[in-house]
């Protein structure tokens, strides 16, 4: 009897170990993982629009199960600690452990960018030129100056700490784009890479355990931009004076390794503006209008508005994470009478006439500089006149693939615009790989119309991952050939 009870208890414990993580899992999925810097897989659609079993359900369910089991985060932390502390190896394909305590992000070809082996084609450079000239021309008609600011990747400034690197700074993607635009357009391009290269001779300008520049690098970049605007004759004011205070920071790359406490906090000097003239404006009719247009997303630092009676020109600055911390908004506020800082990924064109700036500054980080080539970036200034809009509701893309295997990917898309979709108006789904438009289009079926508010299941058949390692896919709707609309949906994939 005792032996039978022991066996019975063992079976119960075994099945509990299998079932409890599933029962306690996130049934919806799709949350962002701060440690992996990606969205976890959502629970897949079980049925398609015809009430049949959705294609790709098996792979989609496996991806959801792998990403959302209860206890997954704790297991990841334990594995990360063992791999890192005992074997000095990276537990994430997104993090490269470099030399002398330096860590590097590997997504978006960032390592290859730093090594100078990832450059754009002539076609891509020309697409960037066309898109940027269109923005400049439209702004010029409204009497607004346009400036493009480019920030280098950490890998471009510190390639000597990458294992297998050339041990010296070279020509990278940011230099290629800068040269092309300067030689073929009149767009003012301010590339802050030279200023950072010069400043790093004295002290670190990027965090060793983070993807971003530190306060020293941010201040040097700010000075280069302000000096550039003065040389262009757009403003007549000098960079703000600062004092420094020592502090500590724990970088985001440690979290990406699977355990935020893997690396020790690093010391750095934060900046404090001496005798600031600008003040943050927290309430006004203009701010209320902008906030409403930005939507209800609770994103820290999505919009800053400043007023400075000692300056002259007004500016609208659109930037990414490099511009929204490290004291950058407060620094720029010292040089403009009115200044609005808005995250460029949230900006909508209807905001532009509300803030009505003298200067528009668009900032791009080197590893996403390829995005400047897409015509949909013109939405920064102008509303979609076609009334087309879309939301990627879900997709069944597995986060792990086998090289050479064929996959059918089902993408569920909702028509959130005013116009119906059909094959007649040439609406299709576009596939991007590693940020590059593959040219692959999946058009709606003949005779199918998707009315406003309706959803449609679009199948990308026989997708094949041809190279081992890390890659990512993005999906976006497009009208005709290049009129993109709606936000992209992205999934990071490990190809084995």
Secondary structure as GFF3:
##gff-version 3
##sequence-region A 1 496
A	DSSP	alpha_helix	2	23	.	.	.	ID=ss1
A	DSSP	beta_strand	32	33	.	.	.	ID=ss2
A	DSSP	beta_strand	38	39	.	.	.	ID=ss3
A	DSSP	alpha_helix	57	68	.	.	.	ID=ss4
A	DSSP	alpha_helix	72	87	.	.	.	ID=ss5
A	DSSP	beta_strand	95	97	.	.	.	ID=ss6
A	DSSP	beta_strand	103	105	.	.	.	ID=ss7
A	DSSP	three_ten_helix	107	109	.	.	.	ID=ss8
A	DSSP	alpha_helix	110	115	.	.	.	ID=ss9
A	DSSP	alpha_helix	122	141	.	.	.	ID=ss10
A	DSSP	beta_strand	145	151	.	.	.	ID=ss11
A	DSSP	alpha_helix	154	157	.	.	.	ID=ss12
A	DSSP	three_ten_helix	159	161	.	.	.	ID=ss13
A	DSSP	alpha_helix	173	184	.	.	.	ID=ss14
A	DSSP	beta_strand	188	191	.	.	.	ID=ss15
A	DSSP	alpha_helix	193	199	.	.	.	ID=ss16
A	DSSP	alpha_helix	215	231	.	.	.	ID=ss17
A	DSSP	beta_strand	242	249	.	.	.	ID=ss18
A	DSSP	alpha_helix	252	256	.	.	.	ID=ss19
A	DSSP	beta_strand	266	273	.	.	.	ID=ss20
A	DSSP	beta_strand	279	280	.	.	.	ID=ss21
A	DSSP	alpha_helix	285	294	.	.	.	ID=ss22
A	DSSP	beta_strand	303	307	.	.	.	ID=ss23
A	DSSP	beta_strand	314	319	.	.	.	ID=ss24
A	DSSP	alpha_helix	328	333	.	.	.	ID=ss25
A	DSSP	beta_strand	338	343	.	.	.	ID=ss26
A	DSSP	three_ten_helix	349	351	.	.	.	ID=ss27
A	DSSP	alpha_helix	352	355	.	.	.	ID=ss28
A	DSSP	beta_strand	359	365	.	.	.	ID=ss29
A	DSSP	three_ten_helix	366	373	.	.	.	ID=ss30
A	DSSP	three_ten_helix	375	380	.	.	.	ID=ss31
A	DSSP	beta_strand	390	395	.	.	.	ID=ss32
A	DSSP	beta_strand	400	401	.	.	.	ID=ss33
A	DSSP	beta_strand	406	415	.	.	.	ID=ss34
A	DSSP	beta_strand	421	422	.	.	.	ID=ss35
A	DSSP	beta_strand	427	433	.	.	.	ID=ss36
A	DSSP	beta_strand	436	443	.	.	.	ID=ss37
A	DSSP	beta_strand	449	450	.	.	.	ID=ss38
A	DSSP	beta_strand	455	464	.	.	.	ID=ss39
A	DSSP	beta_strand	469	479	.	.	.	ID=ss40
A	DSSP	beta_strand	483	495	.	.	.	ID=ss41
###
